[in-house]
Amino acid sequence: MAQSLIKEVEERTGKSGFSSVVAEALEEWLATQKLREVVAADQEAFGPVSPEARRQAEQEW
């Protein structure tokens, strides 16, 4: 890991906060990967979302 990155994180969190920042980042990365897997499985099973369905979902959101 780049020392400049470590230093910048430690400047914001203190030395003891570094591991919690890394753990949080890994948790977010893992959640994103799992979501991508779910989306890929859904697209494989049902095909891509149609432009019409996307517009409807955006309107309802």
For each residue, the residues with C-beta under 8 A, 3 or more apart:
1: 5 6
2: 5 6
3: 6 7
4: 7 8
5: 1 2 8 9
6: 1 2 3 9 10 18
7: 3 4 10 11
8: 4 5 11 12
9: 5 6 12 13 17 18 21
10: 6 7 13 14 15 17 18
11: 7 8
12: 8 9 17
13: 9 10 16 17 18 20 21
14: 10 17
15: 10 18
16: 13 19
17: 9 10 12 13 14 20 21
18: 6 9 10 13 15 21 22
19: 16 22 23
20: 13 17 23 24
21: 9 13 17 18 24 25
22: 18 19 25 26
23: 19 20 26 27
24: 20 21 27 28
25: 21 22 28 29
26: 22 23 29 30
27: 23 24 30 31
28: 24 25 31 32
29: 25 26 32 33
30: 26 27 33 34
31: 27 28 34 35
32: 28 29 35 36
33: 29 30 36 37
34: 30 31 37 38
35: 31 32 38 39
36: 32 33 39 40
37: 33 34 40 41
38: 34 35 41 42
39: 35 36 42 43
40: 36 37 43 44
41: 37 38 44 45
42: 38 39 45 46
43: 39 40 46 47 48 49
44: 40 41
45: 41 42
46: 42 43
47: 43
48: 43
49: 43 53 54 57
50: 53 54
51: 54 55
52: 55 56
53: 49 50 56 57
54: 49 50 51 57 58
55: 51 52 58 59
56: 52 53 59 60
57: 49 53 54 60 61
58: 54 55 61
59: 55 56
60: 56 57
61: 57 58
